[in-house]
């Protein structure tokens, strides 16, 4: 049985890679992986958080978000991109419908939740960048709000995991699940690097 490639692409050298995950994982792995893949593949990286959130944590309207997303996608040379984030409904399915490959990051909750707590703490101190320019973390929102990223992560992990399982049934092999605590992800990245070198 032939092993599938790490990325399928469109068969003509164009790769439109969508990185998604369970709730909160974007703040730990998705954007980091997106930037890393962007360098390896030599294609633009687009963060949906950056497009959606305006300074002061103001949400962009669905229409405005979709317009910004289309413009960002259209500006990518050769039509290739790496996009991280979910926003399936708000984006009108633009990313999911156009992706040649979907990478589902599915590490166990016990592994990534402490890392989200640590990154959130660093953002509160201003040590690491916010998820979008002009959107600093605030203690009141992190610990005393039902919109807290920490609460969202705990309450939505299994909901989003089931949603991704259903999505994989529809997308099929072009949606790759990567679980574990890092070894599987690093192995897949290595395979991508080998693929790029051999092209």
Number of C-alpha atoms within 10 A of each C-alpha: 3 4 5 9 12 19 20 19 17 13 8 7 11 16 21 24 29 25 27 26 23 24 25 23 22 24 20 18 19 23 24 13 20 25 18 15 21 19 12 14 17 13 21 21 23 22 22 22 20 16 19 22 19 15 12 11 14 11 14 15 12 15 12 15 20 20 14 17 21 14 11 16 22 13 13 15 11 11 14 25 28 29 29 27 24 21 18 12 9 16 21 14 14 16 26 22 11 12 22 21 23 26 19 21 23 20 21 13 16 9 12 19 20 13 15 20 16 13 18 24 17 15 17 17 12 12 11 13 15 19 18 18 15 15 16 19 21 15 13 9 13 18 13 11 13 11 11 16 20 20 17 14 19 14 12 14 21 14 12 16 17 13 12 20 13 12 13 17 10 11 14 11 13 20 25 17 19 18 14 12 14 12 11 14 17 12 12 16 17 13 15 18 15 12 14 12 10 7 6
